[in-house]
């Protein structure tokens, strides 16, 4: 009899945190799963650790790559070997809370329209913080225009959706492959996040994001172009340059940057109102949050920013950004 969940994890030279990660899955309160672990040509003791653990728990299935294929190809191998109704992702250096599968399976069972479900995550390691991601499909869609809105190691997906819509990882992409996948999935199924911290996501200098930021950014550029086209935005290369700087918080130090940013956000709002890809009130809530962040963080004197907002409010939620700027101004008079 097939298990309800197939957990898919790939590891490459991950011996340091591997045992803790695997044991967090084996200790789940929901027990009807198989655990497919792909050793991607590791040269450390990862494989021997997996072999030791598999002797103690038969739910573990090890796939050995003779050479390093990369995360995308390894995950696709695991997904194609999976027998479960749901595919649950896991990283070799993270920790799943004991109730993770219990909560996610219950959510997916109750929401058959949802094809991809993530959770909130707690950062551990070099950074200690909580990442509270948007919960509903439309809010996730709006957030994806600017940044990833699903924590990859927290995601559970419907196996039938992956096979029907060919939603496998792009094996030509070695970094930020999850963001690229969500940019395709968002128009083919509903996305959601469970509003509970169910995964502890480890941050350290050896993570892909820390080592290959520029290559990830190239994928982000591709993703943003796709999502903007889906929104019906007629953009230029200069627009993409501006969008990328907004997304990565690399703000200009003059009023011209504020003007360009405001025009761009208005264009996104107008394009969405024409295409109706995202409910306008949800889209504009996201855009106003982006605008507020720009106004709060742009390296300009806060009085100049406040004056700009005062005389050039957004067409929607016109006073967005005022609170953050006032918080910067107030100490000047203390």
C-alpha positions as CSV (number, residue, x, y, z in Angstrom):
1,X,0.0,0.0,0.0
2,X,1.4,3.4,-1.0
3,X,2.1,5.9,1.8
4,X,0.2,9.2,1.8
5,X,3.3,11.3,1.9
6,X,6.7,11.0,0.1
7,X,9.3,13.1,1.8
8,X,12.0,14.1,-0.7
9,X,15.4,15.4,0.4
10,X,18.7,15.7,-1.3
11,X,22.1,16.0,0.4
12,X,25.6,16.9,-0.8
13,X,28.4,16.9,1.8
14,X,25.9,17.7,4.5
15,X,27.1,15.5,7.3
16,X,27.2,18.2,10.0
17,X,23.4,18.6,10.3
18,X,22.1,15.6,8.5
19,X,21.3,13.3,11.3
20,X,19.3,16.0,13.2
21,X,17.4,16.8,10.0
22,X,16.5,13.2,9.3
23,X,15.5,12.4,12.9
24,X,13.1,15.4,12.8
25,X,11.3,13.7,10.0
26,X,11.3,10.3,11.6
27,X,9.8,11.8,14.8
28,X,6.7,13.2,13.0
29,X,3.3,12.6,14.7
30,X,2.0,11.8,11.2
31,X,3.7,8.5,10.4
32,X,2.3,7.4,7.0
33,X,5.2,8.4,4.9
34,X,8.2,7.2,3.0
35,X,11.5,9.2,3.2
36,X,13.4,9.4,-0.1
37,X,16.9,10.7,0.4
38,X,19.1,11.4,-2.6
39,X,22.8,11.4,-1.8
40,X,24.1,13.7,-4.6
41,X,27.7,12.3,-4.9
42,X,28.8,13.3,-1.3
43,X,32.4,13.0,-0.5
44,X,32.0,13.3,3.2
45,X,30.3,10.8,5.6
46,X,26.7,11.7,4.5
47,X,26.1,8.4,2.8
48,X,27.3,6.3,5.8
49,X,25.1,8.4,8.1
50,X,22.1,7.7,5.9
51,X,22.9,4.0,5.7
52,X,23.0,3.8,9.4
53,X,19.7,5.6,9.8
54,X,18.0,3.4,7.1
55,X,18.9,0.3,9.0
56,X,16.9,1.6,12.0
57,X,13.8,2.8,10.0
58,X,12.6,1.1,6.9
59,X,10.7,4.2,5.7
60,X,14.0,5.6,4.5
61,X,14.8,4.9,0.8
62,X,18.3,6.0,-0.3
63,X,19.1,6.9,-3.9
64,X,22.8,7.3,-4.7
65,X,24.0,9.6,-7.5
66,X,27.4,8.4,-8.8
67,X,28.2,12.0,-9.5
68,X,27.0,15.4,-8.3
69,X,23.9,16.3,-10.4
70,X,22.7,19.3,-8.5
71,X,19.6,19.9,-6.4
72,X,17.1,20.3,-9.2
73,X,18.0,17.0,-10.9
74,X,18.3,15.2,-7.6
75,X,14.9,16.4,-6.4
76,X,13.3,15.4,-9.7
77,X,14.7,11.8,-9.3
78,X,13.2,11.6,-5.9
79,X,9.8,12.9,-7.1
80,X,9.7,10.4,-9.9
81,X,10.4,7.6,-7.5
82,X,7.8,8.8,-5.0
83,X,4.7,6.7,-4.4
84,X,2.8,9.1,-2.1
85,X,-0.2,11.4,-2.7
86,X,1.8,14.3,-1.4
87,X,5.4,15.3,-2.0
88,X,6.9,17.0,1.1
89,X,10.2,18.8,0.7
90,X,13.0,18.8,3.3
91,X,16.5,20.2,3.4
92,X,19.4,18.3,4.9
93,X,20.3,21.0,7.4
94,X,16.8,22.1,8.6
95,X,14.5,20.8,11.3
96,X,10.8,19.9,10.8
97,X,8.6,20.4,13.9
98,X,6.9,17.2,15.0
99,X,3.4,18.3,13.9
100,X,4.5,19.6,10.5
101,X,3.1,16.7,8.3
102,X,0.0,16.3,10.5
103,X,-0.9,20.0,10.0
104,X,0.0,20.2,6.3
105,X,-1.8,17.0,5.4
106,X,-4.9,18.1,7.2
107,X,-4.8,21.5,5.4
108,X,-4.3,19.9,2.0
109,X,-7.1,17.4,2.6
110,X,-9.4,20.2,3.6
111,X,-8.4,22.4,0.7
112,X,-8.4,20.3,-2.5
113,X,-7.9,23.3,-4.7
114,X,-4.5,24.0,-3.1
115,X,-1.6,22.3,-5.0
116,X,1.3,23.8,-3.1
117,X,1.4,24.4,0.7
118,X,4.2,26.0,2.7
119,X,4.4,27.1,6.3
120,X,5.9,29.9,8.3
121,X,9.5,29.2,9.3
122,X,11.9,30.1,12.1
123,X,15.5,31.0,11.1
124,X,18.2,29.4,13.3
125,X,21.9,29.6,13.1
126,X,23.6,32.8,11.9
127,X,20.2,34.6,11.9
128,X,17.5,34.2,14.5
129,X,14.1,35.5,13.2
130,X,10.7,34.3,12.1
131,X,9.5,34.5,8.5
132,X,5.7,35.0,8.4
133,X,4.7,34.6,4.8
134,X,1.3,35.5,3.2
135,X,-1.3,32.8,3.7
136,X,-3.7,33.0,0.7
137,X,-3.1,32.4,-3.0
138,X,-3.7,36.0,-4.1
139,X,-1.5,37.4,-1.4
140,X,1.3,34.9,-2.3
141,X,0.9,35.8,-6.0
142,X,1.3,39.5,-5.2
143,X,4.4,38.9,-3.0
144,X,6.0,36.7,-5.7
145,X,6.3,39.7,-7.9
146,X,9.0,41.0,-5.5
147,X,10.4,38.0,-3.7
148,X,9.9,34.3,-2.9
149,X,6.7,33.7,-0.9
150,X,7.1,30.0,-0.1
151,X,9.8,28.6,2.1
152,X,11.2,25.7,0.0
153,X,12.0,23.2,2.8
154,X,8.5,23.7,4.2
155,X,6.5,22.9,1.1
156,X,4.2,20.0,0.5
157,X,2.8,19.5,-3.1
158,X,0.3,17.2,-4.7
159,X,2.1,14.5,-6.7
160,X,-0.8,14.4,-9.2
161,X,-0.4,18.1,-9.9
162,X,3.3,17.8,-10.5
163,X,2.8,15.0,-13.1
164,X,-0.3,16.5,-14.8
165,X,1.2,20.0,-15.2
166,X,4.8,18.9,-15.6
167,X,5.8,21.0,-12.6
168,X,9.2,19.5,-12.1
169,X,12.2,21.5,-11.2
170,X,14.1,23.1,-14.2
171,X,17.3,21.1,-14.3
172,X,19.1,23.9,-16.1
173,X,18.7,26.0,-13.0
174,X,21.0,25.1,-10.0
175,X,20.1,28.0,-7.7
176,X,16.7,29.6,-6.7
177,X,15.0,26.7,-8.5
178,X,12.1,26.8,-6.1
179,X,11.3,30.5,-6.9
180,X,11.3,29.6,-10.6
181,X,9.0,26.7,-10.0
182,X,6.5,28.8,-8.1
183,X,6.4,31.3,-10.9
184,X,5.1,28.5,-13.1
185,X,2.8,27.0,-10.5
186,X,1.0,30.2,-9.6
187,X,-1.1,30.2,-12.8
188,X,-1.8,26.5,-12.7
189,X,-2.9,25.8,-9.1
190,X,-3.7,27.5,-5.8
191,X,-0.8,28.3,-3.4
192,X,-1.1,28.6,0.3
193,X,0.9,28.9,3.5
194,X,-0.1,27.5,6.9
195,X,0.2,30.3,9.4
196,X,2.2,28.3,11.9
197,X,6.0,27.9,12.4
198,X,6.5,24.2,11.4
199,X,10.1,24.3,10.1
200,X,13.3,25.6,11.5
201,X,15.4,26.9,8.6
202,X,19.1,27.0,9.2
203,X,21.2,29.9,8.0
204,X,24.9,29.6,7.7
205,X,27.7,30.5,5.3
206,X,27.6,27.3,3.4
207,X,24.0,27.6,2.2
208,X,23.5,28.2,-1.5
209,X,22.0,31.6,-1.0
210,X,25.1,32.8,0.9
211,X,27.5,31.4,-1.7
212,X,25.8,32.0,-5.0
213,X,23.9,35.2,-4.6
214,X,24.7,36.5,-8.1
215,X,23.6,33.3,-9.9
216,X,20.4,33.3,-7.8
217,X,19.8,36.9,-8.9
218,X,20.0,35.9,-12.6
219,X,17.1,33.4,-11.9
220,X,15.2,36.1,-10.1
221,X,15.5,38.3,-13.2
222,X,14.0,35.5,-15.3
223,X,11.2,34.9,-12.7
224,X,10.3,38.6,-12.5
225,X,10.1,38.9,-16.3
226,X,7.7,35.9,-16.4
227,X,5.5,37.2,-13.6
228,X,5.3,40.7,-15.1
229,X,4.4,39.3,-18.5
230,X,1.6,37.3,-16.8
231,X,0.4,40.6,-15.3
232,X,0.3,42.2,-18.8
233,X,3.1,44.7,-17.9
234,X,4.8,46.3,-20.9
235,X,8.3,46.7,-19.4
236,X,11.7,47.8,-20.6
237,X,15.2,46.7,-19.5
238,X,15.4,49.9,-17.5
239,X,12.2,48.9,-15.7
240,X,13.6,45.5,-14.9
241,X,16.8,47.2,-13.5
242,X,14.6,49.3,-11.3
243,X,12.4,46.4,-10.2
244,X,15.4,44.3,-9.3
245,X,16.8,47.2,-7.2
246,X,13.5,47.5,-5.4
247,X,13.3,43.8,-4.7
248,X,16.9,43.7,-3.3
249,X,16.5,46.9,-1.3
250,X,19.3,48.7,-3.3
251,X,17.7,52.1,-3.3
252,X,19.0,55.2,-5.1
253,X,20.0,58.2,-3.0
254,X,18.0,60.9,-4.8
255,X,14.4,62.0,-5.3
256,X,14.5,60.7,-8.9
257,X,14.6,57.2,-7.5
258,X,11.5,57.9,-5.5
259,X,9.8,59.3,-8.6
260,X,10.7,56.3,-10.7
261,X,9.7,53.8,-8.1
262,X,6.3,55.5,-7.6
263,X,5.6,55.5,-11.4
264,X,6.6,51.9,-11.6
265,X,4.3,50.8,-8.7
266,X,1.4,52.8,-10.3
267,X,2.1,51.0,-13.6
268,X,1.9,47.6,-11.9
269,X,-1.3,48.6,-10.2
270,X,-2.9,49.8,-13.5
271,X,-1.7,46.7,-15.4
272,X,-3.2,44.4,-12.8
273,X,-6.5,46.3,-12.8
274,X,-6.7,45.7,-16.6
275,X,-5.6,42.0,-16.4
276,X,-7.3,41.2,-13.1
277,X,-4.7,38.6,-12.3
278,X,-4.8,39.5,-8.6
279,X,-7.7,41.2,-6.8
280,X,-6.9,44.9,-6.9
281,X,-7.2,45.5,-3.1
282,X,-4.7,42.7,-2.4
283,X,-2.3,43.8,-5.1
284,X,-2.4,47.4,-3.9
285,X,-1.9,46.4,-0.3
286,X,1.4,44.7,-1.4
287,X,2.4,47.6,-3.5
288,X,1.8,50.1,-0.7
289,X,3.9,47.9,1.6
290,X,6.7,48.0,-0.9
291,X,6.4,51.8,-1.2
292,X,6.4,52.2,2.5
293,X,9.6,50.1,2.8
294,X,11.3,52.2,0.1
295,X,10.3,55.4,1.8
296,X,11.5,54.1,5.2
297,X,14.9,52.8,3.9
298,X,15.9,55.0,1.0
299,X,19.1,56.9,1.9
300,X,17.6,60.4,1.7
301,X,17.0,62.9,4.5
302,X,13.7,61.9,6.0
303,X,12.3,65.5,5.8
304,X,12.8,65.4,2.0
305,X,11.0,62.0,1.8
306,X,8.1,63.3,3.9
307,X,7.8,66.3,1.7
308,X,7.7,64.1,-1.4
309,X,5.0,61.8,0.0
310,X,3.0,64.8,1.1
311,X,2.9,66.4,-2.3
312,X,3.0,63.1,-4.4
313,X,0.8,60.5,-2.6
314,X,0.1,57.2,-4.3
315,X,-3.2,57.0,-6.3
316,X,-4.0,54.1,-4.0
317,X,-3.4,54.2,-0.3
318,X,-2.0,57.6,-0.7
319,X,-0.3,58.0,2.7
320,X,1.6,54.7,2.5
321,X,5.1,55.3,3.9
322,X,4.2,58.2,6.2
323,X,4.4,56.2,9.4
324,X,7.9,54.9,8.7
325,X,9.2,58.3,7.6
326,X,7.8,60.0,10.6
327,X,9.6,57.4,12.8
328,X,12.8,58.6,11.1
329,X,12.0,62.3,11.5
330,X,10.9,62.2,15.1
331,X,14.4,61.6,16.7
332,X,15.7,64.7,14.8
333,X,13.6,66.9,17.1
334,X,14.4,65.0,20.3
